[in-house]
Amino acid sequence: MSALANRPLLKDIGDVANPGRKAPAGRWSAALLLVAKILLALVFGLPLVFMIVSSFKPDLQIFADLGGLRAFLPVGELSLDNYVGVFERVPFAQFLMNSVMISALTVLLGLVVNSMAAFALARMRLPGRKVLLGIVLATLIVPFEVMAVPMLWWVNQLPYFDGAEFLQGWLDTYAVQIVPFIANAFSIFLFYQYFDSIPRELDEAARVDGAGWFRIYRSIVMPLAGPAVATAAILTFLPAWNQYLWPLMVTQSESVRPVMVGIDYFKQLNVSWGQIMAYASIITVPVLALFVAFQRSFVNSIAASGVKG
């Protein structure tokens, strides 16, 4: 009778002596979670692997390897001919410089404009600011394709100074690819959520010391909003870099066209899939580098912004 009574006690003592021991159910859960992570990594990673590997293969080998694992392996006739062909077929350096400049200016100007708008809505006691925020968020449900034609008409009516004289219309310029995308409703909401979580006692203390709203914005709020800035930069850079429809509508000369429009050059006459893969690999590198550089701030900002509804 006493032996039976002591069995649960002995089991508990064994668990205390081996705190690292996991229950079978816990081990199965961890194994299933690991398998799910591996499957997700394959789903999102294999297309990138296929693109990069295929960029080193001739077209005939790309199609020959499609039926097996060789499509994802750097085997066969590998060379840099496709990358050389990219620079020979299109003015890639010009396209790349255009995209870098357009994306960088859109991000920098967008961070200033969107953060200041969010600061006014989150920190200043403006009448009707909740209504204004609702109107800003309502623009998120309107697809860009709905606004594309009206925007095209408006930018064609605006005056433009080319350095020598005033012209009518912004078509075929850098400005038409930058200015319409500086203000961004999602970036404003992201900054708003982050600014709203900063204690307002900091504002009151600064105003007692004689600081104005712009000083509070510049010296107190923005230095604390590093994760939000990094996230807004990434979310602004991605659409600016991947923009295709709008530049195709508003640009005609190669001197102002971005890299995404340049991929159309490979669909004309003789289609070279190896060169298309090489072109796509090159223009994917900046996006991956930006995300890897700011991934920790990106995750932290998303987590912080989701705390408050």
Stockholm file with secondary structure:
# STOCKHOLM 1.0

chainA/1-309         MSALANRPLLKDIGDVANPGRKAPAGRWSAALLLVAKILLALVFGLPLVFMIVSSFKPDLQIFADLGGLRAFLPVGELSLDNYVGVFERVPFAQFLMNSVMISALTVLLGLVVNSMAAFALARMRLPGRKVLLGIVLATLIVPFEVMAVPMLWWVNQLPYFDGAEFLQGWLDTYAVQIVPFIANAFSIFLFYQYFDSIPRELDEAARVDGAGWFRIYRSIVMPLAGPAVATAAILTFLPAWNQYLWPLMVTQSESVRPVMVGIDYFKQLNVSWGQIMAYASIITVPVLALFVAFQRSFVNSIAASGVKG
#=GR chainA/1-309 SS CHHHHHHHHHHHHHHHHCTTCCCHHHHHHHHHHHHHHHHHHHHHHHHHHHHHHHTTSCHHHHHHTTTSGGGGSCCSSCCSHHHHHHHHHSCHHHHHHHHHHHHHHHHHHHHHHHHHHHHHHHHSCCTTHHHHHHHHHHGGGSCHHHHHHHHHHHHTTSEEECSSSEEECCTTSSHHHHGGGSSCHHHHHHHHHHHHTSCTHHHHHHHHTTCCHHHHIIIIIGGGCHHHHHHHHHHHHHHHHHCCHHHHHHCCSTTSCCHHHHGGGGGSSSCCHHHHHHHHHHHHHHHHHHHHHHHHHHHHHHHHHTTCC
#=GC SS_cons         CHHHHHHHHHHHHHHHHCTTCCCHHHHHHHHHHHHHHHHHHHHHHHHHHHHHHHTTSCHHHHHHTTTSGGGGSCCSSCCSHHHHHHHHHSCHHHHHHHHHHHHHHHHHHHHHHHHHHHHHHHHSCCTTHHHHHHHHHHGGGSCHHHHHHHHHHHHTTSEEECSSSEEECCTTSSHHHHGGGSSCHHHHHHHHHHHHTSCTHHHHHHHHTTCCHHHHIIIIIGGGCHHHHHHHHHHHHHHHHHCCHHHHHHCCSTTSCCHHHHGGGGGSSSCCHHHHHHHHHHHHHHHHHHHHHHHHHHHHHHHHHTTCC
//
